[in-house]
Amino acid sequence: RERPAARLEAAREHARLGLAEAPRSAETPHEGKAPHLGKAPHQAETPHLGEMPRLGEAPSGRSTPHLTALLLSVLAHVDVAEGLPDDAVRRLGHPAVRLTLTWHTPVAASIAVTVAAIELCRDRPERAGRLLGAATVLRGREDPGDADVRVITREVTAALGAAGSAAAHAAGAAMSRAEAENLVSTIITETENRGWG
């Protein structure tokens, strides 16, 4: 399975080439600074935001908003693993992410899972559980094969207990599509505006 550093390099290469299809790499449970999304000691550090390709400015026909949003979601997930949640939130504030939440279902679900990881870093497991439920709405189905979903679910269950975790997930899964989009977008905006602490 690919580690976050390998996924990061793949993301950078796809951004450089301007491919219309996103890389499909396997998600991997992690170890490290965040208990649910860390990294192995041998992995390279994540470049700062300013060092990344200008993903939203690819020439016409060479990129799409959903590709940009997916790459930013992957990079934000790596930021959380590196202990850089502020960078993760800034990435998700990109206009392509906001647009993708409204129309590209699989990528919107990936963004919701990344925001759930950020909420765990903020010690908000109930919100993380609701976001996982909202991700099923955005995806249109459960995805038990997603390793990040499984790991975050374990962390939420450890914090809330089985009943609490199930209730949080059910609350998110009961949302309409518009409500699920709004939950993810609102949390991103709230975190951008208020910061951490």
Salt bridges, closest charged atoms under 4 A:
GLU9 OE2 - ARG12 NH1 3.80
GLU13 OE2 - ARG16 NH2 2.59
GLU27 OE1 - ARG7 NH2 3.04
GLU45 OE2 - LYS39 NZ 3.40
GLU57 OE2 - ARG54 NH2 2.62
ASP79 OD2 - ARG91 NE 2.52
GLU82 OE1 - LYS39 NZ 3.99
ASP87 OD1 - ARG90 NH2 2.38
GLU119 OE2 - ARG122 NH1 2.88
GLU119 OE1 - ARG124 NH1 3.99
GLU119 OE1 - ARG127 NH1 3.25
GLU126 OE1 - ARG130 NE 3.04
GLU142 OE1 - HIS169 NE2 3.60
ASP143 OD2 - ARG139 NE 3.96
ASP143 OD1 - ARG141 NH1 3.90
ASP148 OD1 - HIS30 NE2 3.95
ASP148 OD2 - HIS77 NE2 3.25
GLU181 OE2 - ARG177 NE 2.71
GLU190 OE2 - ARG122 NH1 3.77
GLU190 OE2 - ARG124 NH1 3.06
GLU190 OE2 - ARG127 NH1 2.81
GLU192 OE1 - ARG98 NH2 2.96
